[in-house]
Amino acid sequence: GENVEQHPSTLSVQEGDSAVIKCTYSDSASNYFPWYKQELGKRPQLIIDIRSNVGEKKDQRIAVTLNKTAKHFSLHITETQPEDSAVYFCAANNYGQNFVFGPGTRLSVLP
Amino acid sequence: DTGVSQDPRHKITKRGQNVTFRCDPISEHNRLYWYRQTLGQGPEFLTYFQNEAQLEKSRLLSDRFSAERPKGSFSTLEIQRTEQGDSAMYLCASSLATGISEQFFGPGTRLTVL
């Protein structure tokens, strides 16, 4: 079955700096890769996603890149703000079937 | 509120008791997923339905866990003979079944087994 690894497990950056979180997956059939942000005590919220036919996607300060050959994808947050502090999860999915999540990255943006 | 809802939001029970949780998906979503999340971990897949059919169940899931979605709308997750290790947040999510589709999560039910 699919296995998703995520690094780093914790990340601290200064406000205004960039943050990068990386995930790798094992199943080459996976074709959808969402990223979720989860604040303490709240539900995971989708922040950006990418499909396997696309190499990069941007939404304001957030971007995701996908390397299908290497089976890894990354989340990039630029100009970080204190409200970006949260736990971020990546996931891999094959045609809407079982979603497999990474273990999460706790991002702290220091003012 | 047209999002995914879950009930109850919190449940405290004694070891050995049975508990049942309910999830109401977004109305037009025909896929429904159950996950378990423990502190510091990502959501762990338990099972998912497409309409009323249970299409996949985690091999790691104990026989004490059962889920239903009898009319293809709301779903229930039952845990029998609860153990302390069952303490976790139980999340429900829904999505459309047409190809690749975004999942929307509910607020979760936090279970504490004493």
Contacts between the chains, C-beta under 8 A, distances in Angstrom:
chain1	res1	chain2	res2	distance
A	6	B	42	7.8
A	31	B	100	6.7
A	32	B	100	4.5
A	34	B	102	6.9
A	34	B	103	7.2
A	36	B	105	7.9
A	42	B	107	7.6
A	43	B	91	6.9
A	43	B	105	4.3
A	43	B	106	6.4
A	43	B	107	5.2
A	43	B	108	6.1
A	44	B	43	6.8
A	44	B	91	7.5
A	44	B	105	5.0
A	45	B	105	7.5
A	46	B	102	5.7
A	46	B	103	7.3
A	46	B	104	7.7
A	49	B	102	6.7
A	51	B	100	6.0
A	89	B	42	4.8
A	89	B	43	7.2
A	91	B	42	7.8
A	93	B	100	7.3
A	95	B	99	6.7
A	95	B	100	6.6
A	96	B	31	6.2
A	96	B	95	6.3
A	96	B	96	8.0
A	96	B	97	6.3
A	96	B	99	6.7
A	96	B	100	6.1
A	96	B	101	5.5
A	97	B	48	7.4
A	97	B	55	7.5
A	97	B	56	6.6
A	98	B	45	5.3
A	98	B	48	6.6
A	98	B	56	5.6
A	99	B	33	7.0
A	99	B	43	7.8
A	99	B	45	6.4
A	99	B	103	6.4
A	100	B	45	6.7
A	101	B	35	8.0
A	101	B	42	3.5
A	101	B	43	5.0
A	101	B	44	7.4
A	101	B	45	7.8
A	102	B	42	5.5
A	103	B	40	8.0
A	103	B	41	6.0
A	103	B	42	5.2
A	104	B	40	7.1
A	104	B	41	6.8
A	104	B	42	5.0
